[in-house]
Amino acid sequence: MGRDEYIGHVAKDIESKLPVLFDLDTIYKKFALQITPTTVVLLQELERFNLLIDRMSRSLMELQR
């Protein structure tokens, strides 16, 4: 197995383990009446985590090309 094949294999493996994006609309609706400072922080972190997952997914696809 060559270097490029190995990198492609590792990238596919990592990509298959990425979680799906959080459905923020549904989560916001569940907390609609119970917004606390902790909830706000949680929602902000979920937004950031979605951005991270999306960026990782795009980077892994580019790497496989």
PDB file of N, H, CA, C and O in Angstrom:
ATOM      1  N   MET A   1       0.849  -1.169   0.000  1.00  0.00           N
ATOM      2  CA  MET A   1       0.000   0.000   0.000  1.00  0.00           C
ATOM      3  C   MET A   1       0.896   1.234   0.000  1.00  0.00           C
ATOM      4  O   MET A   1       1.798   1.365   0.828  1.00  0.00           O
ATOM      5  N   GLY A   2       0.636   2.120  -0.928  1.00  0.00           N
ATOM      6  H   GLY A   2      -0.096   2.014  -1.600  1.00  0.00           H
ATOM      7  CA  GLY A   2       1.416   3.344  -1.034  1.00  0.00           C
ATOM      8  C   GLY A   2       0.957   4.392  -0.030  1.00  0.00           C
ATOM      9  O   GLY A   2      -0.055   4.227   0.651  1.00  0.00           O
ATOM     10  N   ARG A   3       1.717   5.460   0.043  1.00  0.00           N
ATOM     11  H   ARG A   3       2.539   5.593  -0.510  1.00  0.00           H
ATOM     12  CA  ARG A   3       1.429   6.538   0.981  1.00  0.00           C
ATOM     13  C   ARG A   3       0.066   7.154   0.726  1.00  0.00           C
ATOM     14  O   ARG A   3      -0.703   7.363   1.663  1.00  0.00           O
ATOM     15  N   ASP A   4      -0.247   7.454  -0.552  1.00  0.00           N
ATOM     16  H   ASP A   4       0.378   7.284  -1.313  1.00  0.00           H
ATOM     17  CA  ASP A   4      -1.524   8.067  -0.891  1.00  0.00           C
ATOM     18  C   ASP A   4      -2.694   7.149  -0.560  1.00  0.00           C
ATOM     19  O   ASP A   4      -3.727   7.607  -0.072  1.00  0.00           O
ATOM     20  N   GLU A   5      -2.534   5.855  -0.825  1.00  0.00           N
ATOM     21  H   GLU A   5      -1.695   5.483  -1.221  1.00  0.00           H
ATOM     22  CA  GLU A   5      -3.590   4.897  -0.506  1.00  0.00           C
ATOM     23  C   GLU A   5      -3.813   4.820   1.005  1.00  0.00           C
ATOM     24  O   GLU A   5      -4.949   4.754   1.474  1.00  0.00           O
ATOM     25  N   TYR A   6      -2.719   4.830   1.751  1.00  0.00           N
ATOM     26  H   TYR A   6      -1.796   4.883   1.370  1.00  0.00           H
ATOM     27  CA  TYR A   6      -2.811   4.768   3.209  1.00  0.00           C
ATOM     28  C   TYR A   6      -3.534   5.998   3.759  1.00  0.00           C
ATOM     29  O   TYR A   6      -4.417   5.877   4.608  1.00  0.00           O
ATOM     30  N   ILE A   7      -3.157   7.175   3.274  1.00  0.00           N
ATOM     31  H   ILE A   7      -2.440   7.273   2.584  1.00  0.00           H
ATOM     32  CA  ILE A   7      -3.795   8.418   3.719  1.00  0.00           C
ATOM     33  C   ILE A   7      -5.275   8.405   3.362  1.00  0.00           C
ATOM     34  O   ILE A   7      -6.111   8.803   4.173  1.00  0.00           O
ATOM     35  N   GLY A   8      -5.606   7.954   2.160  1.00  0.00           N
ATOM     36  H   GLY A   8      -4.926   7.631   1.501  1.00  0.00           H
ATOM     37  CA  GLY A   8      -7.005   7.860   1.759  1.00  0.00           C
ATOM     38  C   GLY A   8      -7.786   6.915   2.647  1.00  0.00           C
ATOM     39  O   GLY A   8      -8.925   7.200   3.016  1.00  0.00           O
ATOM     40  N   HIS A   9      -7.178   5.790   2.993  1.00  0.00           N
ATOM     41  H   HIS A   9      -6.252   5.558   2.693  1.00  0.00           H
ATOM     42  CA  HIS A   9      -7.839   4.811   3.861  1.00  0.00           C
ATOM     43  C   HIS A   9      -8.085   5.392   5.254  1.00  0.00           C
ATOM     44  O   HIS A   9      -9.169   5.227   5.813  1.00  0.00           O
ATOM     45  N   VAL A  10      -7.089   6.065   5.809  1.00  0.00           N
ATOM     46  H   VAL A  10      -6.209   6.199   5.355  1.00  0.00           H
ATOM     47  CA  VAL A  10      -7.233   6.670   7.132  1.00  0.00           C
ATOM     48  C   VAL A  10      -8.291   7.778   7.094  1.00  0.00           C
ATOM     49  O   VAL A  10      -9.095   7.896   8.018  1.00  0.00           O
ATOM     50  N   ALA A  11      -8.295   8.581   6.041  1.00  0.00           N
ATOM     51  H   ALA A  11      -7.642   8.486   5.290  1.00  0.00           H
ATOM     52  CA  ALA A  11      -9.283   9.659   5.909  1.00  0.00           C
ATOM     53  C   ALA A  11     -10.696   9.091   5.836  1.00  0.00           C
ATOM     54  O   ALA A  11     -11.608   9.629   6.466  1.00  0.00           O
ATOM     55  N   LYS A  12     -10.892   8.016   5.080  1.00  0.00           N
ATOM     56  H   LYS A  12     -10.152   7.580   4.568  1.00  0.00           H
ATOM     57  CA  LYS A  12     -12.212   7.392   4.998  1.00  0.00           C
ATOM     58  C   LYS A  12     -12.636   6.831   6.342  1.00  0.00           C
ATOM     59  O   LYS A  12     -13.803   6.927   6.722  1.00  0.00           O
ATOM     60  N   ASP A  13     -11.684   6.243   7.065  1.00  0.00           N
ATOM     61  H   ASP A  13     -10.736   6.165   6.756  1.00  0.00           H
ATOM     62  CA  ASP A  13     -11.986   5.684   8.375  1.00  0.00           C
ATOM     63  C   ASP A  13     -12.426   6.777   9.350  1.00  0.00           C
ATOM     64  O   ASP A  13     -13.410   6.611  10.070  1.00  0.00           O
ATOM     65  N   ILE A  14     -11.702   7.883   9.369  1.00  0.00           N
ATOM     66  H   ILE A  14     -10.903   8.018   8.783  1.00  0.00           H
ATOM     67  CA  ILE A  14     -12.053   8.994  10.259  1.00  0.00           C
ATOM     68  C   ILE A  14     -13.407   9.575   9.855  1.00  0.00           C
ATOM     69  O   ILE A  14     -14.243   9.882  10.705  1.00  0.00           O
ATOM     70  N   GLU A  15     -13.607   9.719   8.552  1.00  0.00           N
ATOM     71  H   GLU A  15     -12.927   9.469   7.861  1.00  0.00           H
ATOM     72  CA  GLU A  15     -14.865  10.284   8.057  1.00  0.00           C
ATOM     73  C   GLU A  15     -16.058   9.418   8.463  1.00  0.00           C
ATOM     74  O   GLU A  15     -17.125   9.940   8.786  1.00  0.00           O
ATOM     75  N   SER A  16     -15.881   8.114   8.445  1.00  0.00           N
ATOM     76  H   SER A  16     -15.014   7.690   8.182  1.00  0.00           H
ATOM     77  CA  SER A  16     -16.986   7.221   8.812  1.00  0.00           C
ATOM     78  C   SER A  16     -17.323   7.304  10.297  1.00  0.00           C
ATOM     79  O   SER A  16     -18.419   6.921  10.705  1.00  0.00           O
ATOM     80  N   LYS A  17     -16.394   7.800  11.105  1.00  0.00           N
ATOM     81  H   LYS A  17     -15.504   8.111  10.773  1.00  0.00           H
ATOM     82  CA  LYS A  17     -16.616   7.896  12.547  1.00  0.00           C
ATOM     83  C   LYS A  17     -17.130   9.263  12.992  1.00  0.00           C
ATOM     84  O   LYS A  17     -17.444   9.453  14.167  1.00  0.00           O
ATOM     85  N   LEU A  18     -17.217  10.210  12.069  1.00  0.00           N
ATOM     86  H   LEU A  18     -16.961  10.056  11.115  1.00  0.00           H
ATOM     87  CA  LEU A  18     -17.715  11.536  12.425  1.00  0.00           C
ATOM     88  C   LEU A  18     -19.193  11.458  12.804  1.00  0.00           C
ATOM     89  O   LEU A  18     -19.971  10.776  12.137  1.00  0.00           O
ATOM     90  N   PRO A  19     -19.575  12.149  13.864  1.00  0.00           N
ATOM     91  CA  PRO A  19     -21.002  12.156  14.229  1.00  0.00           C
ATOM     92  C   PRO A  19     -21.795  13.018  13.253  1.00  0.00           C
ATOM     93  O   PRO A  19     -21.241  13.855  12.541  1.00  0.00           O
ATOM     94  N   VAL A  20     -23.103  12.792  13.240  1.00  0.00           N
ATOM     95  H   VAL A  20     -23.554  12.112  13.818  1.00  0.00           H
ATOM     96  CA  VAL A  20     -23.973  13.620  12.398  1.00  0.00           C
ATOM     97  C   VAL A  20     -24.134  14.979  13.072  1.00  0.00           C
ATOM     98  O   VAL A  20     -23.937  15.111  14.280  1.00  0.00           O
ATOM     99  N   LEU A  21     -24.490  15.978  12.286  1.00  0.00           N
ATOM    100  H   LEU A  21     -24.650  15.871  11.305  1.00  0.00           H
ATOM    101  CA  LEU A  21     -24.690  17.316  12.820  1.00  0.00           C
ATOM    102  C   LEU A  21     -25.892  17.333  13.767  1.00  0.00           C
ATOM    103  O   LEU A  21     -26.873  16.621  13.554  1.00  0.00           O
ATOM    104  N   PHE A  22     -25.802  18.144  14.800  1.00  0.00           N
ATOM    105  H   PHE A  22     -25.005  18.722  14.974  1.00  0.00           H
ATOM    106  CA  PHE A  22     -26.912  18.293  15.729  1.00  0.00           C
ATOM    107  C   PHE A  22     -28.018  19.107  15.073  1.00  0.00           C
ATOM    108  O   PHE A  22     -27.745  20.083  14.374  1.00  0.00           O
ATOM    109  N   ASP A  23     -29.263  18.707  15.297  1.00  0.00           N
ATOM    110  H   ASP A  23     -29.484  17.914  15.865  1.00  0.00           H
ATOM    111  CA  ASP A  23     -30.415  19.448  14.779  1.00  0.00           C
ATOM    112  C   ASP A  23     -30.734  20.558  15.780  1.00  0.00           C
ATOM    113  O   ASP A  23     -31.502  20.358  16.721  1.00  0.00           O
ATOM    114  N   LEU A  24     -30.144  21.711  15.566  1.00  0.00           N
ATOM    115  H   LEU A  24     -29.520  21.874  14.802  1.00  0.00           H
ATOM    116  CA  LEU A  24     -30.246  22.797  16.529  1.00  0.00           C
ATOM    117  C   LEU A  24     -31.662  23.338  16.666  1.00  0.00           C
ATOM    118  O   LEU A  24     -32.050  23.766  17.753  1.00  0.00           O
ATOM    119  N   ASP A  25     -32.434  23.327  15.599  1.00  0.00           N
ATOM    120  H   ASP A  25     -32.119  22.979  14.716  1.00  0.00           H
ATOM    121  CA  ASP A  25     -33.812  23.812  15.680  1.00  0.00           C
ATOM    122  C   ASP A  25     -34.624  22.980  16.667  1.00  0.00           C
ATOM    123  O   ASP A  25     -35.359  23.525  17.489  1.00  0.00           O
ATOM    124  N   THR A  26     -34.490  21.681  16.584  1.00  0.00           N
ATOM    125  H   THR A  26     -33.892  21.238  15.916  1.00  0.00           H
ATOM    126  CA  THR A  26     -35.209  20.790  17.493  1.00  0.00           C
ATOM    127  C   THR A  26     -34.748  21.002  18.926  1.00  0.00           C
ATOM    128  O   THR A  26     -35.564  21.023  19.847  1.00  0.00           O
ATOM    129  N   ILE A  27     -33.454  21.157  19.114  1.00  0.00           N
ATOM    130  H   ILE A  27     -32.791  21.139  18.365  1.00  0.00           H
ATOM    131  CA  ILE A  27     -32.915  21.357  20.459  1.00  0.00           C
ATOM    132  C   ILE A  27     -33.378  22.689  21.032  1.00  0.00           C
ATOM    133  O   ILE A  27     -33.725  22.764  22.210  1.00  0.00           O
ATOM    134  N   TYR A  28     -33.389  23.751  20.211  1.00  0.00           N
ATOM    135  H   TYR A  28     -33.107  23.691  19.253  1.00  0.00           H
ATOM    136  CA  TYR A  28     -33.878  25.048  20.675  1.00  0.00           C
ATOM    137  C   TYR A  28     -35.330  24.938  21.132  1.00  0.00           C
ATOM    138  O   TYR A  28     -35.704  25.496  22.164  1.00  0.00           O
ATOM    139  N   LYS A  29     -36.150  24.218  20.362  1.00  0.00           N
ATOM    140  H   LYS A  29     -35.847  23.765  19.523  1.00  0.00           H
ATOM    141  CA  LYS A  29     -37.563  24.077  20.707  1.00  0.00           C
ATOM    142  C   LYS A  29     -37.750  23.328  22.022  1.00  0.00           C
ATOM    143  O   LYS A  29     -38.662  23.639  22.788  1.00  0.00           O
ATOM    144  N   LYS A  30     -36.902  22.351  22.285  1.00  0.00           N
ATOM    145  H   LYS A  30     -36.162  22.098  21.663  1.00  0.00           H
ATOM    146  CA  LYS A  30     -37.018  21.594  23.537  1.00  0.00           C
ATOM    147  C   LYS A  30     -36.700  22.464  24.751  1.00  0.00           C
ATOM    148  O   LYS A  30     -37.269  22.257  25.822  1.00  0.00           O
ATOM    149  N   PHE A  31     -35.800  23.430  24.596  1.00  0.00           N
ATOM    150  H   PHE A  31     -35.338  23.598  23.725  1.00  0.00           H
ATOM    151  CA  PHE A  31     -35.419  24.300  25.697  1.00  0.00           C
ATOM    152  C   PHE A  31     -36.157  25.636  25.691  1.00  0.00           C
ATOM    153  O   PHE A  31     -35.793  26.538  26.446  1.00  0.00           O
ATOM    154  N   ALA A  32     -37.161  25.780  24.878  1.00  0.00           N
ATOM    155  H   ALA A  32     -37.458  25.047  24.265  1.00  0.00           H
ATOM    156  CA  ALA A  32     -37.809  27.069  24.646  1.00  0.00           C
ATOM    157  C   ALA A  32     -38.191  27.803  25.935  1.00  0.00           C
ATOM    158  O   ALA A  32     -37.970  29.010  26.041  1.00  0.00           O
ATOM    159  N   LEU A  33     -38.739  27.118  26.880  1.00  0.00           N
ATOM    160  H   LEU A  33     -38.918  26.138  26.794  1.00  0.00           H
ATOM    161  CA  LEU A  33     -39.208  27.782  28.097  1.00  0.00           C
ATOM    162  C   LEU A  33     -38.228  27.670  29.260  1.00  0.00           C
ATOM    163  O   LEU A  33     -38.465  28.244  30.323  1.00  0.00           O
ATOM    164  N   GLN A  34     -37.144  26.947  29.073  1.00  0.00           N
ATOM    165  H   GLN A  34     -36.952  26.482  28.209  1.00  0.00           H
ATOM    166  CA  GLN A  34     -36.214  26.709  30.170  1.00  0.00           C
ATOM    167  C   GLN A  34     -34.808  27.222  29.840  1.00  0.00           C
ATOM    168  O   GLN A  34     -33.817  26.530  30.075  1.00  0.00           O
ATOM    169  N   ILE A  35     -34.735  28.402  29.310  1.00  0.00           N
ATOM    170  H   ILE A  35     -35.540  28.964  29.119  1.00  0.00           H
ATOM    171  CA  ILE A  35     -33.431  28.963  28.944  1.00  0.00           C
ATOM    172  C   ILE A  35     -32.731  29.468  30.204  1.00  0.00           C
ATOM    173  O   ILE A  35     -33.210  30.377  30.883  1.00  0.00           O
ATOM    174  N   THR A  36     -31.605  28.863  30.492  1.00  0.00           N
ATOM    175  H   THR A  36     -31.216  28.125  29.941  1.00  0.00           H
ATOM    176  CA  THR A  36     -30.766  29.267  31.618  1.00  0.00           C
ATOM    177  C   THR A  36     -29.387  29.608  31.052  1.00  0.00           C
ATOM    178  O   THR A  36     -29.107  29.301  29.893  1.00  0.00           O
ATOM    179  N   PRO A  37     -28.540  30.226  31.834  1.00  0.00           N
ATOM    180  CA  PRO A  37     -27.181  30.498  31.342  1.00  0.00           C
ATOM    181  C   PRO A  37     -26.455  29.225  30.895  1.00  0.00           C
ATOM    182  O   PRO A  37     -25.707  29.244  29.918  1.00  0.00           O
ATOM    183  N   THR A  38     -26.674  28.141  31.599  1.00  0.00           N
ATOM    184  H   THR A  38     -27.282  28.125  32.393  1.00  0.00           H
ATOM    185  CA  THR A  38     -26.052  26.873  31.221  1.00  0.00           C
ATOM    186  C   THR A  38     -26.576  26.385  29.875  1.00  0.00           C
ATOM    187  O   THR A  38     -25.813  25.859  29.065  1.00  0.00           O
ATOM    188  N   THR A  39     -27.856  26.555  29.639  1.00  0.00           N
ATOM    189  H   THR A  39     -28.475  26.982  30.298  1.00  0.00           H
ATOM    190  CA  THR A  39     -28.456  26.160  28.364  1.00  0.00           C
ATOM    191  C   THR A  39     -27.897  26.984  27.219  1.00  0.00           C
ATOM    192  O   THR A  39     -27.630  26.461  26.137  1.00  0.00           O
ATOM    193  N   VAL A  40     -27.722  28.276  27.462  1.00  0.00           N
ATOM    194  H   VAL A  40     -27.938  28.701  28.340  1.00  0.00           H
ATOM    195  CA  VAL A  40     -27.166  29.155  26.428  1.00  0.00           C
ATOM    196  C   VAL A  40     -25.765  28.688  26.043  1.00  0.00           C
ATOM    197  O   VAL A  40     -25.428  28.633  24.861  1.00  0.00           O
ATOM    198  N   VAL A  41     -24.956  28.354  27.037  1.00  0.00           N
ATOM    199  H   VAL A  41     -25.231  28.399  27.998  1.00  0.00           H
ATOM    200  CA  VAL A  41     -23.601  27.878  26.776  1.00  0.00           C
ATOM    201  C   VAL A  41     -23.646  26.563  26.005  1.00  0.00           C
ATOM    202  O   VAL A  41     -22.880  26.368  25.061  1.00  0.00           O
ATOM    203  N   LEU A  42     -24.538  25.666  26.405  1.00  0.00           N
ATOM    204  H   LEU A  42     -25.159  25.826  27.171  1.00  0.00           H
ATOM    205  CA  LEU A  42     -24.683  24.389  25.706  1.00  0.00           C
ATOM    206  C   LEU A  42     -25.035  24.612  24.237  1.00  0.00           C
ATOM    207  O   LEU A  42     -24.433  24.000  23.355  1.00  0.00           O
ATOM    208  N   LEU A  43     -25.992  25.473  23.976  1.00  0.00           N
ATOM    209  H   LEU A  43     -26.481  25.970  24.693  1.00  0.00           H
ATOM    210  CA  LEU A  43     -26.409  25.731  22.596  1.00  0.00           C
ATOM    211  C   LEU A  43     -25.280  26.361  21.785  1.00  0.00           C
ATOM    212  O   LEU A  43     -25.099  26.031  20.613  1.00  0.00           O
ATOM    213  N   GLN A  44     -24.525  27.261  22.400  1.00  0.00           N
ATOM    214  H   GLN A  44     -24.672  27.529  23.352  1.00  0.00           H
ATOM    215  CA  GLN A  44     -23.385  27.863  21.705  1.00  0.00           C
ATOM    216  C   GLN A  44     -22.330  26.809  21.372  1.00  0.00           C
ATOM    217  O   GLN A  44     -21.759  26.819  20.281  1.00  0.00           O
ATOM    218  N   GLU A  45     -22.079  25.917  22.297  1.00  0.00           N
ATOM    219  H   GLU A  45     -22.542  25.909  23.183  1.00  0.00           H
ATOM    220  CA  GLU A  45     -21.088  24.865  22.062  1.00  0.00           C
ATOM    221  C   GLU A  45     -21.558  23.888  20.987  1.00  0.00           C
ATOM    222  O   GLU A  45     -20.744  23.402  20.202  1.00  0.00           O
ATOM    223  N   LEU A  46     -22.844  23.597  20.941  1.00  0.00           N
ATOM    224  H   LEU A  46     -23.505  23.992  21.579  1.00  0.00           H
ATOM    225  CA  LEU A  46     -23.373  22.715  19.890  1.00  0.00           C
ATOM    226  C   LEU A  46     -23.214  23.367  18.520  1.00  0.00           C
ATOM    227  O   LEU A  46     -22.895  22.686  17.545  1.00  0.00           O
ATOM    228  N   GLU A  47     -23.432  24.673  18.438  1.00  0.00           N
ATOM    229  H   GLU A  47     -23.691  25.226  19.230  1.00  0.00           H
ATOM    230  CA  GLU A  47     -23.225  25.384  17.174  1.00  0.00           C
ATOM    231  C   GLU A  47     -21.766  25.284  16.740  1.00  0.00           C
ATOM    232  O   GLU A  47     -21.474  25.026  15.572  1.00  0.00           O
ATOM    233  N   ARG A  48     -20.864  25.488  17.676  1.00  0.00           N
ATOM    234  H   ARG A  48     -21.101  25.698  18.624  1.00  0.00           H
ATOM    235  CA  ARG A  48     -19.434  25.397  17.360  1.00  0.00           C
ATOM    236  C   ARG A  48     -19.037  23.976  16.971  1.00  0.00           C
ATOM    237  O   ARG A  48     -18.224  23.770  16.070  1.00  0.00           O
ATOM    238  N   PHE A  49     -19.620  23.006  17.660  1.00  0.00           N
ATOM    239  H   PHE A  49     -20.280  23.174  18.392  1.00  0.00           H
ATOM    240  CA  PHE A  49     -19.310  21.614  17.356  1.00  0.00           C
ATOM    241  C   PHE A  49     -19.791  21.260  15.952  1.00  0.00           C
ATOM    242  O   PHE A  49     -19.111  20.531  15.231  1.00  0.00           O
ATOM    243  N   ASN A  50     -20.965  21.772  15.557  1.00  0.00           N
ATOM    244  H   ASN A  50     -21.518  22.364  16.143  1.00  0.00           H
ATOM    245  CA  ASN A  50     -21.453  21.546  14.195  1.00  0.00           C
ATOM    246  C   ASN A  50     -20.497  22.143  13.169  1.00  0.00           C
ATOM    247  O   ASN A  50     -20.235  21.534  12.132  1.00  0.00           O
ATOM    248  N   LEU A  51     -19.975  23.335  13.459  1.00  0.00           N
ATOM    249  H   LEU A  51     -20.187  23.829  14.302  1.00  0.00           H
ATOM    250  CA  LEU A  51     -19.009  23.950  12.541  1.00  0.00           C
ATOM    251  C   LEU A  51     -17.750  23.098  12.426  1.00  0.00           C
ATOM    252  O   LEU A  51     -17.203  22.932  11.335  1.00  0.00           O
ATOM    253  N   LEU A  52     -17.294  22.561  13.552  1.00  0.00           N
ATOM    254  H   LEU A  52     -17.738  22.695  14.438  1.00  0.00           H
ATOM    255  CA  LEU A  52     -16.105  21.714  13.557  1.00  0.00           C
ATOM    256  C   LEU A  52     -16.336  20.433  12.761  1.00  0.00           C
ATOM    257  O   LEU A  52     -15.482  20.034  11.969  1.00  0.00           O
ATOM    258  N   ILE A  53     -17.474  19.793  12.963  1.00  0.00           N
ATOM    259  H   ILE A  53     -18.168  20.117  13.606  1.00  0.00           H
ATOM    260  CA  ILE A  53     -17.789  18.563  12.233  1.00  0.00           C
ATOM    261  C   ILE A  53     -17.845  18.841  10.737  1.00  0.00           C
ATOM    262  O   ILE A  53     -17.317  18.070   9.935  1.00  0.00           O
ATOM    263  N   ASP A  54     -18.484  19.942  10.366  1.00  0.00           N
ATOM    264  H   ASP A  54     -18.912  20.568  11.017  1.00  0.00           H
ATOM    265  CA  ASP A  54     -18.591  20.298   8.946  1.00  0.00           C
ATOM    266  C   ASP A  54     -17.215  20.547   8.345  1.00  0.00           C
ATOM    267  O   ASP A  54     -16.925  20.071   7.248  1.00  0.00           O
ATOM    268  N   ARG A  55     -16.374  21.280   9.042  1.00  0.00           N
ATOM    269  H   ARG A  55     -16.610  21.668   9.933  1.00  0.00           H
ATOM    270  CA  ARG A  55     -15.029  21.584   8.530  1.00  0.00           C
ATOM    271  C   ARG A  55     -14.188  20.315   8.415  1.00  0.00           C
ATOM    272  O   ARG A  55     -13.456  20.137   7.442  1.00  0.00           O
ATOM    273  N   MET A  56     -14.294  19.441   9.400  1.00  0.00           N
ATOM    274  H   MET A  56     -14.889  19.585  10.191  1.00  0.00           H
ATOM    275  CA  MET A  56     -13.543  18.188   9.348  1.00  0.00           C
ATOM    276  C   MET A  56     -14.001  17.337   8.164  1.00  0.00           C
ATOM    277  O   MET A  56     -13.181  16.742   7.466  1.00  0.00           O
ATOM    278  N   SER A  57     -15.303  17.286   7.946  1.00  0.00           N
ATOM    279  H   SER A  57     -15.969  17.769   8.513  1.00  0.00           H
ATOM    280  CA  SER A  57     -15.840  16.504   6.838  1.00  0.00           C
ATOM    281  C   SER A  57     -15.336  17.029   5.498  1.00  0.00           C
ATOM    282  O   SER A  57     -14.923  16.253   4.636  1.00  0.00           O
ATOM    283  N   ARG A  58     -15.372  18.358   5.326  1.00  0.00           N
ATOM    284  H   ARG A  58     -15.708  18.989   6.027  1.00  0.00           H
ATOM    285  CA  ARG A  58     -14.891  18.942   4.074  1.00  0.00           C
ATOM    286  C   ARG A  58     -13.392  18.708   3.889  1.00  0.00           C
ATOM    287  O   ARG A  58     -12.942  18.410   2.783  1.00  0.00           O
ATOM    288  N   SER A  59     -12.625  18.841   4.963  1.00  0.00           N
ATOM    289  H   SER A  59     -12.991  19.083   5.861  1.00  0.00           H
ATOM    290  CA  SER A  59     -11.176  18.623   4.876  1.00  0.00           C
ATOM    291  C   SER A  59     -10.848  17.180   4.515  1.00  0.00           C
ATOM    292  O   SER A  59      -9.939  16.932   3.723  1.00  0.00           O
ATOM    293  N   LEU A  60     -11.573  16.233   5.085  1.00  0.00           N
ATOM    294  H   LEU A  60     -12.311  16.435   5.728  1.00  0.00           H
ATOM    295  CA  LEU A  60     -11.320  14.821   4.795  1.00  0.00           C
ATOM    296  C   LEU A  60     -11.683  14.495   3.347  1.00  0.00           C
ATOM    297  O   LEU A  60     -11.001  13.698   2.704  1.00  0.00           O
ATOM    298  N   MET A  61     -12.759  15.109   2.825  1.00  0.00           N
ATOM    299  H   MET A  61     -13.313  15.756   3.348  1.00  0.00           H
ATOM    300  CA  MET A  61     -13.106  14.879   1.425  1.00  0.00           C
ATOM    301  C   MET A  61     -12.027  15.428   0.504  1.00  0.00           C
ATOM    302  O   MET A  61     -11.666  14.785  -0.482  1.00  0.00           O
ATOM    303  N   GLU A  62     -11.510  16.611   0.816  1.00  0.00           N
ATOM    304  H   GLU A  62     -11.804  17.133   1.617  1.00  0.00           H
ATOM    305  CA  GLU A  62     -10.444  17.217   0.020  1.00  0.00           C
ATOM    306  C   GLU A  62      -9.182  16.367   0.075  1.00  0.00           C
ATOM    307  O   GLU A  62      -8.493  16.208  -0.933  1.00  0.00           O
ATOM    308  N   LEU A  63      -8.880  15.826   1.238  1.00  0.00           N
ATOM    309  H   LEU A  63      -9.439  15.955   2.056  1.00  0.00           H
ATOM    310  CA  LEU A  63      -7.705  14.999   1.408  1.00  0.00           C
ATOM    311  C   LEU A  63      -7.788  13.729   0.566  1.00  0.00           C
ATOM    312  O   LEU A  63      -6.773  13.253   0.058  1.00  0.00           O
ATOM    313  N   GLN A  64      -8.982  13.183   0.417  1.00  0.00           N
ATOM    314  H   GLN A  64      -9.807  13.570   0.830  1.00  0.00           H
ATOM    315  CA  GLN A  64      -9.156  11.954  -0.349  1.00  0.00           C
ATOM    316  C   GLN A  64      -9.030  12.186  -1.843  1.00  0.00           C
ATOM    317  O   GLN A  64      -8.820  11.232  -2.593  1.00  0.00           O
ATOM    318  N   ARG A  65      -9.151  13.415  -2.293  1.00  0.00           N
ATOM    319  H   ARG A  65      -9.322  14.190  -1.684  1.00  0.00           H
ATOM    320  CA  ARG A  65      -8.985  13.704  -3.729  1.00  0.00           C
ATOM    321  C   ARG A  65      -7.543  13.629  -4.036  1.00  0.00           C
ATOM    322  O   ARG A  65      -7.145  13.834  -5.183  1.00  0.00           O
TER     323      ARG A  65
END
